[in-house]
Amino acid sequence: MAQRASRADMPAPADPAVRACIAQELDAMRTALEDLGEALCADRALVRRHLTALQAIDELCQRHEHLARILRGADMMAEVRATSLDALRLRLCDRLAGRAA
């Protein structure tokens, strides 16, 4: 069993290395979701019955991609504002209103 790091051993949340690691995890999750979606889409009957759910998987993949891009950005607020997924951009901007300089 892996030993958990203590808080003293962990880098500060604003640390670019932490952001990069989280972005990598989001990328891995996106890839896994894309693979799942592709496997499910190979079954035409399943696609006909569950098109809305498959589209939701695609939207989750896009959100993961945008969040990873935001985390990697030198100016994360600029990345938030540049996000092309309107619903995600609006949610993030609403939540961060008043926090950005």
N, CA, C and O atoms as a MOPAC input file, in Angstrom:
PM7 MOZYME 1SCF
protein

 N      0.84200 1    -1.17400 1     0.00000 1
 C      0.00000 1     0.00000 1     0.00000 1
 C      0.89100 1     1.24200 1     0.00000 1
 O      1.84700 1     1.32400 1     0.77200 1
 N      0.57900 1     2.20100 1    -0.86000 1
 C      1.37400 1     3.42700 1    -0.95400 1
 C      1.13400 1     4.28800 1     0.27300 1
 O      0.01800 1     4.38600 1     0.78300 1
 N      2.20000 1     4.90100 1     0.72800 1
 C      2.11200 1     5.77500 1     1.88200 1
 C      1.67900 1     7.14500 1     1.41800 1
 O      2.20000 1     7.66000 1     0.42900 1
 N      0.72700 1     7.74700 1     2.12100 1
 C      0.23700 1     9.07100 1     1.76800 1
 C      1.22700 1    10.13500 1     2.22700 1
 O      1.81000 1    10.03100 1     3.30600 1
 N      1.40700 1    11.15200 1     1.40100 1
 C      2.29600 1    12.25500 1     1.75100 1
 C      1.60500 1    13.14500 1     2.78100 1
 O      0.38800 1    13.32900 1     2.75100 1
 N      2.39900 1    13.68300 1     3.67900 1
 C      1.83400 1    14.61200 1     4.65300 1
 C      1.65600 1    15.96800 1     3.98300 1
 O      2.24100 1    16.23900 1     2.93400 1
 N      0.85500 1    16.80000 1     4.59400 1
 C      0.62800 1    18.14300 1     4.03600 1
 C      1.93400 1    18.90600 1     3.88200 1
 O      2.09500 1    19.66300 1     2.92500 1
 N      2.86300 1    18.72200 1     4.80200 1
 C      4.14500 1    19.42900 1     4.73700 1
 C      4.94600 1    19.01200 1     3.50500 1
 O      5.74700 1    19.79500 1     2.99400 1
 N      4.73600 1    17.78100 1     3.02100 1
 C      5.46400 1    17.28400 1     1.85800 1
 C      4.85200 1    17.71700 1     0.53200 1
 O      5.48000 1    17.57200 1    -0.51600 1
 N      3.64700 1    18.24000 1     0.57000 1
 C      2.94000 1    18.56400 1    -0.66200 1
 C      3.23500 1    20.00100 1    -1.08100 1
 O      3.31900 1    20.89100 1    -0.23400 1
 N      3.39500 1    20.23200 1    -2.39500 1
 C      3.63100 1    21.59900 1    -2.86100 1
 C      2.37600 1    22.45500 1    -2.69600 1
 O      1.26900 1    21.93500 1    -2.56300 1
 N      2.56500 1    23.75900 1    -2.70700 1
 C      1.44700 1    24.69400 1    -2.58200 1
 C      0.49800 1    24.52600 1    -3.77000 1
 O      0.95700 1    24.25200 1    -4.87900 1
 N     -0.82400 1    24.68500 1    -3.56600 1
 C     -1.78800 1    24.49400 1    -4.64000 1
 C     -1.53200 1    25.35100 1    -5.87800 1
 O     -1.87800 1    24.93500 1    -6.98400 1
 N     -0.94400 1    26.52000 1    -5.72500 1
 C     -0.68300 1    27.38600 1    -6.86300 1
 C      0.55600 1    26.94700 1    -7.64300 1
 O      0.85600 1    27.50900 1    -8.69600 1
 N      1.25500 1    25.97900 1    -7.14800 1
 C      2.46800 1    25.46700 1    -7.76600 1
 C      2.16600 1    24.98000 1    -9.18500 1
 O      1.26800 1    24.16000 1    -9.37300 1
 N      2.90500 1    25.47400 1   -10.18700 1
 C      2.68200 1    25.03400 1   -11.56300 1
 C      2.81900 1    23.52000 1   -11.74300 1
 O      2.17000 1    22.94200 1   -12.61500 1
 N      3.64300 1    22.88500 1   -10.94300 1
 C      3.79800 1    21.43600 1   -11.04600 1
 C      2.51500 1    20.72200 1   -10.62800 1
 O      2.14100 1    19.71300 1   -11.22500 1
 N      1.84400 1    21.24200 1    -9.60900 1
 C      0.57400 1    20.66700 1    -9.16900 1
 C     -0.45800 1    20.82700 1   -10.27500 1
 O     -1.18000 1    19.88600 1   -10.60600 1
 N     -0.52100 1    22.02800 1   -10.84200 1
 C     -1.47600 1    22.27300 1   -11.92700 1
 C     -1.19200 1    21.35500 1   -13.10900 1
 O     -2.12400 1    20.82600 1   -13.71600 1
 N      0.07900 1    21.15800 1   -13.44400 1
 C      0.43800 1    20.29000 1   -14.57200 1
 C      0.03500 1    18.84500 1   -14.29500 1
 O     -0.45000 1    18.15300 1   -15.19100 1
 N      0.23200 1    18.38900 1   -13.07200 1
 C     -0.16000 1    17.01800 1   -12.71700 1
 C     -1.66800 1    16.83500 1   -12.81200 1
 O     -2.14000 1    15.81600 1   -13.31600 1
 N     -2.41600 1    17.80300 1   -12.33600 1
 C     -3.87400 1    17.71800 1   -12.42000 1
 C     -4.30900 1    17.74100 1   -13.88400 1
 O     -5.20400 1    16.99100 1   -14.27500 1
 N     -3.68500 1    18.59200 1   -14.69300 1
 C     -4.00600 1    18.64400 1   -16.11400 1
 C     -3.73000 1    17.30400 1   -16.79000 1
 O     -4.49900 1    16.86800 1   -17.64700 1
 N     -2.64300 1    16.65800 1   -16.40900 1
 C     -2.33000 1    15.33800 1   -16.97400 1
 C     -3.39300 1    14.31000 1   -16.59300 1
 O     -3.77200 1    13.47100 1   -17.41000 1
 N     -3.86400 1    14.37700 1   -15.37000 1
 C     -4.92400 1    13.46300 1   -14.93600 1
 C     -6.20900 1    13.72000 1   -15.71900 1
 O     -6.89400 1    12.77800 1   -16.11800 1
 N     -6.53500 1    14.98200 1   -15.93500 1
 C     -7.71300 1    15.31000 1   -16.73700 1
 C     -7.56000 1    14.77500 1   -18.16000 1
 O     -8.51900 1    14.26400 1   -18.74000 1
 N     -6.36400 1    14.89100 1   -18.71700 1
 C     -6.11500 1    14.35800 1   -20.06100 1
 C     -6.30700 1    12.84500 1   -20.09200 1
 O     -6.88900 1    12.31100 1   -21.03700 1
 N     -5.82500 1    12.15700 1   -19.06800 1
 C     -5.96500 1    10.70500 1   -19.01200 1
 C     -7.43700 1    10.31300 1   -18.88600 1
 O     -7.88400 1     9.35800 1   -19.52100 1
 N     -8.18100 1    11.04400 1   -18.07300 1
 C     -9.60700 1    10.77800 1   -17.93400 1
 C    -10.33600 1    11.03000 1   -19.24800 1
 O    -11.22600 1    10.26800 1   -19.62500 1
 N     -9.96000 1    12.09700 1   -19.94400 1
 C    -10.57100 1    12.40600 1   -21.23900 1
 C    -10.31700 1    11.28000 1   -22.22400 1
 O    -11.22800 1    10.85300 1   -22.93400 1
 N     -9.09600 1    10.80400 1   -22.27000 1
 C     -8.75900 1     9.71100 1   -23.17900 1
 C     -9.57400 1     8.46500 1   -22.86300 1
 O    -10.07500 1     7.80200 1   -23.77100 1
 N     -9.70700 1     8.14600 1   -21.59200 1
 C    -10.48900 1     6.96500 1   -21.19500 1
 C    -11.95800 1     7.13200 1   -21.58800 1
 O    -12.58600 1     6.18600 1   -22.06400 1
 N    -12.50100 1     8.32400 1   -21.38900 1
 C    -13.88700 1     8.57600 1   -21.77600 1
 C    -14.06400 1     8.50100 1   -23.29100 1
 O    -15.05400 1     7.96000 1   -23.78300 1
 N    -13.09300 1     9.05000 1   -24.02600 1
 C    -13.16900 1     8.98000 1   -25.49100 1
 C    -13.13300 1     7.52800 1   -25.96300 1
 O    -13.88800 1     7.14400 1   -26.85700 1
 N    -12.25800 1     6.72500 1   -25.36400 1
 C    -12.17000 1     5.30700 1   -25.72600 1
 C    -13.49100 1     4.60000 1   -25.43200 1
 O    -13.95700 1     3.79400 1   -26.23800 1
 N    -14.09000 1     4.89700 1   -24.29100 1
 C    -15.37500 1     4.31500 1   -23.93500 1
 C    -16.44200 1     4.72100 1   -24.94800 1
 O    -17.20500 1     3.88200 1   -25.42600 1
 N    -16.49000 1     6.01000 1   -25.27000 1
 C    -17.46800 1     6.49200 1   -26.24200 1
 C    -17.30300 1     5.82900 1   -27.59500 1
 O    -18.29000 1     5.45200 1   -28.22600 1
 N    -16.06600 1     5.68200 1   -28.04800 1
 C    -15.81600 1     5.03100 1   -29.33600 1
 C    -16.26200 1     3.57200 1   -29.31100 1
 O    -16.84800 1     3.08100 1   -30.27600 1
 N    -15.98600 1     2.89000 1   -28.22100 1
 C    -16.39600 1     1.48400 1   -28.11600 1
 C    -17.91500 1     1.36800 1   -28.14800 1
 O    -18.46100 1     0.48700 1   -28.81200 1
 N    -18.59200 1     2.25000 1   -27.43600 1
 C    -20.05200 1     2.20800 1   -27.41900 1
 C    -20.64700 1     2.57800 1   -28.77600 1
 O    -21.66500 1     2.02000 1   -29.18500 1
 N    -20.01400 1     3.51300 1   -29.46700 1
 C    -20.51600 1     3.95300 1   -30.77600 1
 C    -20.35000 1     2.88700 1   -31.85400 1
 O    -20.94100 1     3.00800 1   -32.92800 1
 N    -19.57500 1     1.86600 1   -31.59800 1
 C    -19.40600 1     0.77800 1   -32.56600 1
 C    -20.68300 1    -0.05800 1   -32.68800 1
 O    -20.85000 1    -0.80100 1   -33.65500 1
 N    -21.56000 1     0.06100 1   -31.73400 1
 C    -22.82800 1    -0.67800 1   -31.73200 1
 C    -23.93600 1     0.27200 1   -32.18100 1
 O    -24.39200 1     1.11400 1   -31.40700 1
 N    -24.36300 1     0.13300 1   -33.43200 1
 C    -25.36000 1     1.05900 1   -33.99600 1
 C    -26.67100 1     1.05100 1   -33.22100 1
 O    -27.28600 1     2.10100 1   -33.03300 1
 N    -27.09800 1    -0.10900 1   -32.77600 1
 C    -28.34100 1    -0.18300 1   -32.00700 1
 C    -28.20900 1     0.58100 1   -30.69400 1
 O    -29.13200 1     1.28200 1   -30.27800 1
 N    -27.06400 1     0.44100 1   -30.05000 1
 C    -26.81900 1     1.17000 1   -28.80700 1
 C    -26.82400 1     2.67300 1   -29.06400 1
 O    -27.36900 1     3.44000 1   -28.27000 1
 N    -26.22200 1     3.09100 1   -30.16300 1
 C    -26.18300 1     4.51700 1   -30.49900 1
 C    -27.60400 1     5.04300 1   -30.68300 1
 O    -27.93600 1     6.11700 1   -30.18100 1
 N    -28.43600 1     4.30200 1   -31.39100 1
 C    -29.83200 1     4.74200 1   -31.60200 1
 C    -30.57300 1     4.87500 1   -30.27500 1
 O    -31.34900 1     5.81200 1   -30.08700 1
 N    -30.33800 1     3.95100 1   -29.36700 1
 C    -31.04800 1     3.97600 1   -28.08300 1
 C    -30.48500 1     4.99300 1   -27.09400 1
 O    -31.21300 1     5.49000 1   -26.23500 1
 N    -29.20400 1     5.30300 1   -27.20900 1
 C    -28.55100 1     6.11000 1   -26.16200 1
 C    -27.76000 1     7.29500 1   -26.71800 1
 O    -26.72300 1     7.66500 1   -26.16800 1
 N    -28.24200 1     7.87600 1   -27.78800 1
 C    -27.51400 1     8.98000 1   -28.41800 1
 C    -27.27200 1    10.13700 1   -27.44300 1
 O    -26.17400 1    10.69400 1   -27.41000 1
 N    -28.26600 1    10.49500 1   -26.66600 1
 C    -28.11500 1    11.61300 1   -25.71700 1
 C    -27.02100 1    11.31500 1   -24.68800 1
 O    -26.22500 1    12.19600 1   -24.36200 1
 N    -26.97600 1    10.10300 1   -24.18400 1
 C    -25.94300 1     9.72900 1   -23.21500 1
 C    -24.56200 1     9.74800 1   -23.85900 1
 O    -23.59000 1    10.16300 1   -23.22800 1
 N    -24.46900 1     9.30400 1   -25.10400 1
 C    -23.18300 1     9.32300 1   -25.80700 1
 C    -22.72500 1    10.75700 1   -26.06500 1
 O    -21.53300 1    11.05500 1   -25.99400 1
 N    -23.66300 1    11.63000 1   -26.36100 1
 C    -23.31500 1    13.04000 1   -26.53500 1
 C    -22.84500 1    13.64900 1   -25.21700 1
 O    -21.97700 1    14.52200 1   -25.21000 1
 N    -23.41300 1    13.19500 1   -24.11200 1
 C    -22.97800 1    13.67500 1   -22.79300 1
 C    -21.53800 1    13.24700 1   -22.51300 1
 O    -20.76800 1    14.00400 1   -21.92100 1
 N    -21.17400 1    12.03500 1   -22.93600 1
 C    -19.78800 1    11.58400 1   -22.78300 1
 C    -18.86400 1    12.48800 1   -23.58600 1
 O    -17.79600 1    12.86500 1   -23.10400 1
 N    -19.26100 1    12.83800 1   -24.80000 1
 C    -18.45200 1    13.73400 1   -25.63000 1
 C    -18.29300 1    15.10100 1   -24.96500 1
 O    -17.20700 1    15.68000 1   -24.97800 1
 N    -19.37800 1    15.61100 1   -24.38400 1
 C    -19.30900 1    16.90800 1   -23.71400 1
 C    -18.37900 1    16.84800 1   -22.50700 1
 O    -17.64900 1    17.80300 1   -22.24300 1
 N    -18.39700 1    15.73800 1   -21.77300 1
 C    -17.47500 1    15.57100 1   -20.64300 1
 C    -16.02500 1    15.58200 1   -21.11900 1
 O    -15.15700 1    16.15900 1   -20.46400 1
 N    -15.76600 1    14.94700 1   -22.25500 1
 C    -14.41200 1    14.94400 1   -22.82700 1
 C    -13.96400 1    16.36900 1   -23.14300 1
 O    -12.82600 1    16.74800 1   -22.86600 1
 N    -14.86300 1    17.14500 1   -23.71900 1
 C    -14.52500 1    18.52900 1   -24.05400 1
 C    -14.25800 1    19.34900 1   -22.79700 1
 O    -13.33700 1    20.16500 1   -22.77200 1
 N    -15.05300 1    19.13900 1   -21.76000 1
 C    -14.82700 1    19.86300 1   -20.50600 1
 C    -13.47300 1    19.51400 1   -19.91200 1
 O    -12.75200 1    20.39600 1   -19.44500 1
 N    -13.11700 1    18.22200 1   -19.92400 1
 C    -11.81000 1    17.81200 1   -19.41800 1
 C    -10.69900 1    18.51500 1   -20.19800 1
 O     -9.73700 1    19.01100 1   -19.61200 1
 N    -10.84000 1    18.55200 1   -21.51000 1
 C     -9.82100 1    19.19300 1   -22.34400 1
 C     -9.67300 1    20.67600 1   -22.00300 1
 O     -8.55500 1    21.17400 1   -21.87700 1
 N    -10.77900 1    21.37100 1   -21.85600 1
 C    -10.72100 1    22.80500 1   -21.54300 1
 C    -10.16300 1    23.05700 1   -20.14800 1
 O     -9.37800 1    23.98500 1   -19.95300 1
 N    -10.56000 1    22.24000 1   -19.17800 1
 C    -10.03800 1    22.42300 1   -17.82400 1
 C     -8.53200 1    22.18200 1   -17.77000 1
 O     -7.81300 1    22.89900 1   -17.07500 1
 N     -8.05900 1    21.18700 1   -18.49100 1
 C     -6.61000 1    20.93800 1   -18.54500 1
 C     -5.89300 1    22.12800 1   -19.17200 1
 O     -4.83200 1    22.53700 1   -18.69900 1
 N     -6.46800 1    22.67800 1   -20.23000 1
 C     -5.86200 1    23.84300 1   -20.89100 1
 C     -5.80700 1    25.03400 1   -19.92600 1
 O     -4.80700 1    25.75000 1   -19.87700 1
 N     -6.86900 1    25.23800 1   -19.16900 1
 C     -6.89500 1    26.33700 1   -18.19100 1
 C     -5.79400 1    26.14500 1   -17.15600 1
 O     -5.07000 1    27.08600 1   -16.83100 1
 N     -5.66900 1    24.93600 1   -16.64500 1
 C     -4.64500 1    24.67000 1   -15.62500 1
 C     -3.23900 1    24.88500 1   -16.15000 1
 O     -2.35600 1    25.30000 1   -15.39900 1
 N     -3.01500 1    24.61100 1   -17.42600 1
 C     -1.68000 1    24.77300 1   -18.01100 1
 C     -1.36200 1    26.23000 1   -18.37300 1
 O     -0.20200 1    26.58100 1   -18.58700 1
 N     -2.37700 1    27.05500 1   -18.43800 1
 C     -2.19200 1    28.43200 1   -18.90200 1
 C     -1.41300 1    29.29200 1   -17.92800 1
 O     -1.57000 1    29.18300 1   -16.71200 1
 N     -0.57100 1    30.14900 1   -18.48100 1
 C      0.16900 1    31.10300 1   -17.64100 1
 C     -0.80600 1    32.08600 1   -17.00700 1
 O     -0.62500 1    32.48400 1   -15.85600 1
 N     -1.83500 1    32.47900 1   -17.74900 1
 C     -2.89000 1    33.36000 1   -17.24600 1
 C     -4.18200 1    32.54400 1   -17.26100 1
 O     -4.88200 1    32.48100 1   -18.27200 1
 N     -4.47900 1    31.92700 1   -16.13300 1
 C     -5.62400 1    31.01900 1   -16.07800 1
 C     -6.94200 1    31.74500 1   -16.31800 1
 O     -7.84200 1    31.17000 1   -16.93100 1
 N     -7.08900 1    32.97000 1   -15.86400 1
 C     -8.33800 1    33.70400 1   -16.10700 1
 C     -8.51000 1    33.99900 1   -17.59400 1
 O     -9.62700 1    33.95400 1   -18.11000 1
 N     -7.42100 1    34.29800 1   -18.28100 1
 C     -7.51100 1    34.52500 1   -19.73100 1
 C     -7.94800 1    33.23200 1   -20.41700 1
 O     -8.72900 1    33.26400 1   -21.36800 1
 N     -7.45000 1    32.11000 1   -19.93900 1
 C     -7.85300 1    30.81300 1   -20.50100 1
 C     -9.32900 1    30.53500 1   -20.22900 1
 O    -10.03800 1    30.01400 1   -21.09000 1
 N     -9.78900 1    30.88700 1   -19.02400 1
 C    -11.21400 1    30.72300 1   -18.70500 1
 C    -12.04500 1    31.53500 1   -19.68200 1
 O    -13.00700 1    31.02500 1   -20.25500 1
 N    -11.68000 1    32.79800 1   -19.87500 1
 C    -12.44200 1    33.67300 1   -20.77400 1
 C    -12.38300 1    33.21300 1   -22.22000 1
 O    -13.29600 1    33.50200 1   -22.99400 1
 N    -11.32400 1    32.49900 1   -22.60300 1
 C    -11.16600 1    32.02700 1   -23.98000 1
 C    -11.81700 1    30.66200 1   -24.21600 1
 O    -11.82700 1    30.16900 1   -25.34400 1
 N    -12.35100 1    30.06000 1   -23.17500 1
 C    -12.96300 1    28.73700 1   -23.30500 1
 C    -14.13900 1    28.80200 1   -24.26600 1
 O    -15.03400 1    29.63300 1   -24.10900 1
 N    -14.13400 1    27.92700 1   -25.25600 1
 C    -15.18600 1    27.95100 1   -26.27800 1
 C    -16.46000 1    27.21600 1   -25.86800 1
 O    -17.47900 1    27.33600 1   -26.54900 1
 N    -16.42700 1    26.46100 1   -24.77700 1
 C    -17.65200 1    25.83700 1   -24.27100 1
 C    -18.39200 1    26.88600 1   -23.43700 1
 O    -18.01500 1    27.17500 1   -22.30100 1
 N    -19.44000 1    27.44100 1   -24.01800 1
 C    -20.13500 1    28.55500 1   -23.38000 1
 C    -20.59200 1    28.25900 1   -21.95900 1
 O    -20.36300 1    29.06300 1   -21.05500 1
 N    -21.23100 1    27.11900 1   -21.75200 1
 C    -21.76000 1    26.80300 1   -20.42600 1
 C    -20.63900 1    26.70800 1   -19.39500 1
 O    -20.78200 1    27.20400 1   -18.27700 1
 N    -19.53400 1    26.08100 1   -19.76000 1
 C    -18.39800 1    25.96900 1   -18.84800 1
 C    -17.80700 1    27.34200 1   -18.56600 1
 O    -17.55000 1    27.68900 1   -17.41300 1
 N    -17.59200 1    28.12200 1   -19.61800 1
 C    -17.02500 1    29.46000 1   -19.44100 1
 C    -17.90600 1    30.30400 1   -18.51900 1
 O    -17.39800 1    30.97300 1   -17.62000 1
 N    -19.21100 1    30.27600 1   -18.73600 1
 C    -20.12200 1    31.06900 1   -17.91300 1
 C    -20.13200 1    30.60800 1   -16.46200 1
 O    -20.12500 1    31.43500 1   -15.55000 1
 N    -20.14900 1    29.28700 1   -16.23800 1
 C    -20.10800 1    28.77600 1   -14.85800 1
 C    -18.83000 1    29.21900 1   -14.15400 1
 O    -18.87400 1    29.69400 1   -13.01900 1
 N    -17.69500 1    29.06300 1   -14.82700 1
 C    -16.42000 1    29.43300 1   -14.20500 1
 C    -16.35000 1    30.93000 1   -13.95400 1
 O    -15.92700 1    31.36400 1   -12.88300 1
 N    -16.76100 1    31.72200 1   -14.93700 1
 C    -16.72100 1    33.17600 1   -14.75700 1
 C    -17.64000 1    33.61100 1   -13.62200 1
 O    -17.27700 1    34.48500 1   -12.83600 1
 N    -18.82900 1    33.01000 1   -13.52600 1
 C    -19.74700 1    33.33800 1   -12.43400 1
 C    -19.12700 1    33.00400 1   -11.07800 1
 O    -19.19700 1    33.79600 1   -10.13900 1
 N    -18.52800 1    31.83600 1   -10.99000 1
 C    -17.93200 1    31.39700 1    -9.72000 1
 C    -16.71900 1    32.22800 1    -9.33800 1
 O    -16.42800 1    32.40300 1    -8.15500 1
 N    -16.01500 1    32.73700 1   -10.33200 1
 C    -14.78300 1    33.49100 1   -10.07100 1
 C    -14.99100 1    34.99900 1   -10.10100 1
 O    -14.03400 1    35.75000 1    -9.91400 1
 N    -16.20000 1    35.45300 1   -10.33000 1
 C    -16.48800 1    36.89100 1   -10.39500 1
 C    -15.98200 1    37.58400 1    -9.13100 1
 O    -16.23300 1    37.13700 1    -8.01100 1
 N    -15.27700 1    38.66500 1    -9.33800 1
 C    -14.76800 1    39.44200 1    -8.21000 1
 C    -13.43500 1    38.95200 1    -7.68200 1
 O    -12.80400 1    39.63900 1    -6.87900 1
 N    -12.99100 1    37.78300 1    -8.11100 1
 C    -11.72100 1    37.24300 1    -7.63200 1
 C    -10.56800 1    37.62800 1    -8.54800 1
 O     -9.42500 1    37.73600 1    -8.10200 1
 N    -10.87100 1    37.83600 1    -9.84500 1
 C     -9.81400 1    38.13200 1   -10.82300 1
 C     -9.51500 1    39.62200 1   -10.81200 1
 O    -10.41600 1    40.45200 1   -10.69500 1
 N     -8.26300 1    39.93600 1   -10.93200 1
 C     -7.85800 1    41.33900 1   -10.95400 1
 C     -8.07100 1    41.90100 1   -12.33900 1
 O     -7.79200 1    43.07600 1   -12.57900 1

